């Protein structure tokens, strides 16, 4: 059985990139959050994990793009690393996510670096578990925003499929 206390995966947010929302003067560029949820689509899209050079441990960089029209305050997911033969390194399965003071703007993108504990890691897969997004308070804009949580309905199946590799 996997002991989470024994895992030490480090996720570091590197850059809050200037996505279309930032370049366009704050225009909402993502799809309506309600439409994405109704269609069973994720609010955040993860790019591929790219291995970089690190003297400490295998380090991977990946981007997360906010596909919605709502600011994303936090995302959670699970990372699994694979060896050169494509076999899952089960001792590397751990939670890795993003939470920051500044949310990911609609259509915006961030980059994360994730370190693997196992030196045999040559590739990885990050599976989106949930996202915390912000919407205008129903009482009116003067009351600010409220947080809402979205959970990925396909998370369990995706995680099981990757672990079986």
Secondary structure, 3 states (H helix, E strand, C coil): CCCHHHCCCEEEEEEEECCHHHHCCCCCCCECHHHHHHCCCCCEEECCCEEECCCCCCEEEEEEEECECCCEEEEEEEEEEECCCCCEEEEEEEEEEEEEEEEECCCCEEEEEEECCCCCCCEEEEEEEEEEEEEECCCCHHHCEEEEEEECCCHHHHHHHHHCC
